[in-house]
Amino acid sequence: MTNINKTPTLKIIAEKIGCSASTVSRALQDHPGISQDTKKRICDMAKEMDYSPDSVARSLQKKSTTTIGVIVPEIRHDFFSSAIDGIEDRAYQAGYTIIVSKSNEDYNREVLNTRSLTSNRVAGIIASVAQTTRDGQHFLAIRKRGIPVVLFDRVLEDVDVSKVIVDDYVGAYNSVKHLIDCGCSRIAHLSGPKHLKISNARLRGYRAALVDAGIEYDDELVITVELDEEHGMEGVQQLLKLENRPDAIFAINDPVAVGAHKEIQSQGLTIPDDISITGFSNNPITEMIEPQLTTVDQHGYKMGQMAAELLLDEINSDQADRAPETRIVETELIIRGSTVKN
């Protein structure tokens, strides 16, 4: 008598039904050579026994999996959480599951993540790079092994793969133009690490908006910071030490903007009467602080969905030399109390 406490296998199901393990396997894969009656009996028994196929064994047989690896700099940043939701939803619809790992903004950890995911035989990898990542050799190594890679948001120029980005230049331009339309003329920028593409694009948008408005660009008003609240606070501290302080700040992202927001208020200044401020991402926290933060929505969920679609297209493509594709998501300026004066 079969031990019902054993983990259900094809062999155990076969013993209960009275057929071979190969028949069970083919029935569970809806093979046309198995009768509908036999398929039903086998599927009912598999369900009753809570059987699930050994995905590792199946991947070794098929040399493929239905698992997608995802690497993000961090998860507490709501933008990346939203992107992961978009990736997972689209992957699930296609019959895939995801494994999520985070680099904690560390290049070496990102490299280890890629190796770990590869050893787990993922079907492909979707990633947004750490702010300390300066080259993409680890992603190129994955591509050489025939594993598709899609980058999103923070991407690398030296990696010729499909990418999903937002129009950072236009998003920054519109944000700074809004500050100018609100009457601000000495606008500072808390910029991100200089090697990141998003930092350069948003800096260009900032400069272009100033130039178009006839406002002279001033180097002392641009402070390079890391992409978190603490460095947003530190950046504002530098700006407020200037003899002629800014009347507005365009921050590289929402965490930096929230840090700046806290520091401005802690020094007894009023937002937006003394200093207006804008962010970039539209994280939920931007509606929880007072005054609420004007920001640029970069539609993280949609970016995640598009990244998953690109990866799935490549996984299912018969073209070995499929050309990489870049998709651009349009941004939306969300105007709130941090820039609108009473």
Summary of the structure (lengths in Angstrom):
residues: 342
radius of gyration: 25.6
end to end distance: 80.5
largest distance: 87.4
contacts: 1170
relative contact order: 0.12
helix: 44%
strand: 15%
